[in-house]
Amino acid sequence: MPEIDGAPAGRDARSPRRDGDGRDAPLYGALDLGTNNCRLLIARPAREGFRVVDSFSRIVRLGEGMTRSGRLDDAAMDRAYEALDLCAERLARRGIEGARISAVATQACRQATNGAEFVERVRAGTGLKLRIIGPEEEAALSVEGCRNLLDVRSEAALVIDVGGGSTELSWMRGDGRGFKTVAWMSAPVGVVTLAEGHPEPKEGLNDWFEAMVGTMTRALEKAECPPDLTALFHAGRGHLVGTSGAITSLAGVHLGLKRYRRDQVDGLWMTRAQCEAAAARLLHLGPGGRAADSCIGQERADLVMAGAAILEAVQRGWPSERVRVADRGLREGLLLQKMREERQAAPSKRRRRRRRGGQAAGGGGGGGGET
């Protein structure tokens, strides 16, 4: 699905930014290899954000079967490697290299006993230098990518990043101007691990769904959210932001889209009742009906209900009548972080260039007087 605008919601990202010498700002690449997806975003800095010029997404199921073996499966690694090789080709065609590429791997690679070995295979074969990041950094990047979707009028917010092998949650306190993260956790439950642990039965679908909710609820018992912040959610003074393919799929079903439309989904507000209604509809469609839905498809048909169960478990612990859907997250966070670092470094780089230029001009021994 094409992504046309990675800038903060409601801001002008259409005008490309130029560097200090008047040239078009360079392109940057952000790559996220997760337990389920391999996703690439290529963008150019723009006013108040960035302008997406290319994107790539492929479901690779890198973590398939890992809960049983503790290792990345050979076939799964081959699928992921093929997708990463395509990403490397796209980056090379755009002339993006070195420090302008931020490439990370998350839960599957950090948990698997052969995760580091696979990362080295990717480096040797494609040139991509994947960095295995920890859950705290993963949560922080997801918050950074979604920050402009937070409603500053709320006193509390919870950003939920539902992955394939884990779910990162960040609880935030608002002060009327912005939000500060006060607690976070990485729950070792994602859509792939939850679906593999709870195969879909032919009967008793409601019990099956509740069993998945129960698994996630038990994982959330280790959350260290301050009690007064939890109370704000129960009092209706907080809201959720959900980022994942499962949650955006729920939004597409809610809207009745004939095909997925990022411009209609990203930033959409849904009520809790609307989330529950979309999940109930998908539950009773069954695997075949979900696969036929244009917003779900065959590759997500067995995972979307796990995502809905994770969202439901979170809602029971931190209820909110408002859920904002985010078709953005970790990759956007990587891009914003890298572009901010470059902006902060740019003045000193320009000063160094000017000094070098002055030294070269002054070292000609009076040659400038010749005509």
N, C-alpha and C positions, 0 to 999 in steps of 0.2 A: 504494500500500500504506500503510495507516495506521500512524503511529508513535505509540506511547502513552507512551513514557518516555525522555526524553533525558538522564536523570541518570546519574551514574557507576554502573557496574555494582556491585551489591551494596549500594547505599546507599539510604536512604529519601528519595525525591523526591516523595512523595505529598502532604505537607503544604505548602500554599502559604505562602511567607514574607510577612510584613507589613513595611511600612516603619516608620520611627521614630515616626510619628504613629498607628500602629495600623491603617492602611488596607491593603487587599490590594496586594501588590507589582504594579507595572505589567507589561504585556505587552511583549515584545521580538520583533523579527523578524530573521532571518538569511537572506540570499538568496545563492545561489552559482550564477552563470552559467558553466558549463564548456563544453568543446568538444563534449560530447555531451548533457549534461543541464542543465535549469534546475530548481533545487530551492529550496524555501522551507520554513522552520521557524519557527513562532510558539510562544513559550513564556513561562512565568511563573517567576520565581525560586522555589526551594523549598529545604528543608534539604539541604545537601550537593550541590546541583545545580540542576536546573530541571524543571518539569513541562510537557511538550508539550501544547498545546491545539489545534494545527492544523498540517497539513503539506501540501505540494504537490510533485509531482515529474512532470516531463514530459521525454521524450527529444526534443530539438530538432535535434540534429546541426548545431550552429552552425558547426563546423569542416569540414563536408563539402566535399571538393574543394579545400580550402585548400592542401594540400601541392603541388598543381599550379599554382595561380594566385597564391598569396600573399595573397589577398583573401577576405573573407567573401562568400559567394554571396548574391545577392538573395533567393532562395527560402529559404535558411537563415536569413537575418536576419529575414524575415517570420515564420517559424516561432518564432524566439526572441522576437521582439517580441510576438507573440500570447500566448505563455506569460508573459512579463514583465507584460503588461497585466493578466492574470488575477491574478498575484501582487500587483500594486498594488491591485487591487480588494479582495482578501482583507485586506490590511493596513489599507486604509481602513475596511472594515467593522468591524475590531477596534479602530479608533481609534488605531492605531500610526503615528507619524509622527516626522520629524526625527531626533534623535540616537538614538532607540530602534530604528532600522532600520540594520542593517549589511548592505550589498549590495556584492558583489565580483564581478569578472569575472576569469577566469584565462587559460590558455594561448592560446585562439583569439583573444581580443581583444588580448592583448599582442603577439601575433605578426603578426596581419593588418595590412596597410598601412592598411586602413579601419576598424580596431578602435575608435579614438577617435571616429571619425565616427559609428559605430553607437551608442556609449555616449551621445553627445550627442543622437541621435535618440530614444533611450529616455528621457532626461531631459526633453526637450521634450514628448514625447507622453504619458508615464505619470507623470512626476514622480519616478521612481526615480533616485537618484543612484548609479550603479554606479561603483565604484572599481576600476581595473585594478591588481591586485596583482602583485608580483614573485614568482618561484619560491621565494625564501627564506622570505618571509612565508607563502606557501601551504603549504610544508612544515611551518613552525612551528605554524600553525593546525591542521593535520591531527593533529600530535602532541598538541596541547592537547586536541582533541576525543576522542582515543583514550587519553589518559594513564591513566585508571583501569582500562584493560584490560591494562596492563603487569604482569607478574609480578615483584614485587620480589625474589623468590628467585633470579632469573636475574642473571648478571653482565653480560649484554649483550642488547640488543633492537634490532630493525630494524623501523621503521614504514614500510610501503609504501602509498602513496596512488596507485592506478592511475587516471589520468584518461583523457579522450578524446584529448588531444593531447600529454600529457607524463605522466611518472611521477616523483613526488617520493619520495625515500628519505631517512630520517633514522636515522643510527646512534647508539645511545645506550649509555652505560656505567652500570651499576647499582652501588650501594654498600650494598645491603641495606635501604635506606630509600626510595630513589627512583631516578630516572634523570636523567641530564644528556646532552643532545645534544652529541656531540663531532665529528660530521661530517654533511654532508647533500649531496645533489645533485638536480638536476632533469634527468632523462634526456628528451631530446626525442622520446620514443616513448610513445604511448598506444594505447588500443584502436582508435580510429578511424584514426589514421595507420598503425598496423601492419596493420590489416585492408585498408586501401586499397592499401598497398604489396604485399600478398600476397593477391591474390584466391584464393578457395578453389577448388581443382581438383576434377574428378570422380574422379580417381584419384591415387594417391601421397599419401594424406593424412598419413602419418607423415613423409614428406619435407617436405611443406608446413609441418607443425607445427614441425619442427626448423629450417626456414628462418626462421620467426618467432622462435624461441628464439635463433637465431644473430644476428639483427638486434638484439635487445635485449641480448644478451651483449656485442656490440661497443660498444653505447652505454654499458654499465656499465664499460668499460675505463677511463673517465675518473674513476671514483669514487676519492675520496681518504680512504677509511676507514683508520684506523690499523692497521698489520699485526697488532699484538697483539690488537686487537678482532676482526679477521677470524679469528684463531687460536682465539678463544673459541667462535665458531660451529662451526668444524671440530672442536672438542673437545666439542661438545654442551652448551655452557654458555650458550647464547643462544637466544632465540626470536624469531619473526616476529609482527607484527601487520599484517594485510592489510585495507585499506579500499577498496572499490570495488564497483560493481554486478557486475562479473565474478566477484570472489571470493565475494561473498555468494551469487551464483547457484550457484557450485560447492558451497557449503555446503548450499544447498537441495536440490541433486541428491544429494549425499552422504546427506542425511537422508531422502531419498525423500518429500519433502513434496508433497502434492496441490495445495497453494497456498502461496505464500510466507508465512512466519511470522517476523516480526522478532524476536518474543520467544524463538524457538527458535534463531535464527541469530546474533544479536548476542551476542558473548562466547563463542561456541562454540570449543572447542579441536579442531583437526584434526591428524592426523599427516601427515607428508609423503606416506606411502603412500596415505592416504585422498584427499589432494588429487590425486595422480597418477591414482588409480582413477577419480575423478569426471571428470577431464579426458579420460581414455581413453574413458570411456563416451560423453561428449558428442562426441568426435571421430568416433566411428564411427556415431553417430546421423545425422550429416549435417545440412545446413541445415534440411530439412523436419522431421526428428525433434526438433531443438533448438527450432524454432519452436513445436512442439506441446507442449513441456514447459512446465508451468505456472510453473516458477521461472525460465524463460528468456524465452519469448515471441518473437513475430515481430521486435520492435524490437531485441532483443539477440542474435538467432540468429547473426548474422555477426560479432559482436564478442566473444562470451564465450570463444571459442578464442584470440583474441589476448590476452585477459586471462590465460588459463591459461598461455600461452607466456611472458608477462612474469613471472608468478610462478615458473615453472620456471627461467627464466634467473637470477632472483634467488637461488633455492634452490641453484643450482649454484655460485654465488659465495660465498654465506653460508648454508650448509646448516643446517637446523634440523628436528628431529623434531616440533617443536610450532609450529603456526601458529594464532594466535587471529584469529577472523573478527570484523570490526568493521562493523556497520551504523551507523556514525557517522563523523565526521571534521571537515571544514572548517567546515560550518555550526555544528556543536556547539562547535567552537573559537571561532567568532565570538561565539556567545551567551555562553559562559563569560567570554570576554575583556570584552565589553561590560558584563555584570552585575558583574564584579569592579571595573571602572572606576567604575560607579555606586555600589557599596558604599563604595569608598574616598572618593568625593566626597560621599556622603550626610551625614556628620557636619558638614562645613563648611556645607553647604546648610541643615541644620537650625539651626545657630548663626545664620546670616544671617537666617532666618525669625524666630527668637526675638528677635533684635535689632530687626528691623523692627516686630514686634509690640509690643515694649516701648516703642519710640519713639512708635508710634501711640497706645498707652494713656497715655503720659505727656504727650502734646501736647494734651490736651483742656481745659486751663486750669481744672481743678477741677470739671469737669462731673460727675465720678463721685460727688460728694456729693449730687446732686439726687435726690429720690424723688417 
